[in-house]
Amino acid sequence: MVEKRYHISSAVVSVLPHAAEAVRAQVETIAGVEVHACEKGKIIITIEGDSTRALGDTLSRIALFDHVVSANMVFEHAQELQENPT
């Protein structure tokens, strides 16, 4: 039996301050990503997915957006998903 896992990470995306709102809007379109704060060129996000690789791929994608200076994962948590008994 293959165990499914749930992964969530937090990250800080540093952007050029003049483009923060535009980058925020772009980040908000990505499935599994939620923006929690955007201030002074920093965007605080969480990313949800089914693997560490999925989280990393999403963060790497964000890092390539125009006006992004850096995108760094701060914390990651993973846990086994519980199946509902039938």
C-alpha positions in Angstrom: 0.0 0.0 0.0 1.4 3.4 -1.0 1.0 6.0 1.7 0.0 9.5 0.5 1.6 12.5 2.1 0.6 16.1 2.5 3.3 18.7 2.3 3.2 22.4 3.1 6.0 24.9 3.2 6.3 28.6 3.9 8.5 30.8 1.8 9.7 34.4 1.5 9.8 35.9 -2.0 11.9 39.1 -2.3 10.9 41.3 -5.1 11.7 44.8 -6.4 9.4 47.0 -4.3 7.9 48.8 -7.3 6.7 45.5 -8.7 5.5 43.9 -5.5 1.7 44.1 -6.2 2.2 42.8 -9.8 4.2 39.8 -8.6 1.7 39.2 -5.8 -1.1 39.0 -8.3 0.9 36.6 -10.5 1.8 34.4 -7.5 -1.9 34.3 -6.4 -2.8 32.5 -9.7 -0.8 29.4 -8.9 -2.7 26.5 -7.6 -1.7 25.4 -4.1 -0.1 28.8 -3.2 -1.5 31.3 -0.8 -0.2 34.8 -0.1 -0.3 35.8 3.5 1.5 39.2 3.4 3.1 41.6 1.0 5.1 44.5 2.3 8.3 46.4 1.5 9.3 44.1 -1.3 8.7 40.8 0.6 5.9 38.4 -0.1 5.1 35.7 2.5 3.5 32.6 1.0 2.6 29.0 1.8 2.8 26.3 -0.8 0.8 23.0 -0.6 1.5 19.8 -2.6 2.0 16.1 -2.5 5.8 16.0 -2.4 8.9 18.0 -1.5 9.7 18.1 -5.2 6.3 19.7 -6.1 6.9 22.4 -3.5 10.4 23.0 -4.8 9.2 23.1 -8.4 6.6 25.7 -7.5 9.1 27.8 -5.7 11.6 27.6 -8.5 8.8 28.7 -10.9 8.1 31.7 -8.8 11.9 32.6 -8.6 11.9 32.9 -12.4 9.2 35.6 -12.4 10.2 39.1 -13.6 11.2 41.4 -10.7 11.8 38.5 -8.3 15.1 38.8 -6.6 15.0 35.6 -4.6 12.5 32.9 -3.4 13.5 31.0 -0.3 11.7 28.2 1.5 11.6 28.8 5.3 9.9 25.8 6.7 8.4 22.5 5.4 6.1 20.0 7.1 4.9 16.7 5.7 2.5 14.1 7.2 0.8 10.9 6.1 -2.8 11.3 4.9 -5.2 9.3 6.8 -7.6 7.2 4.8 -11.3 7.3 5.8 -12.5 3.9 7.0 -15.5 2.7 5.0 
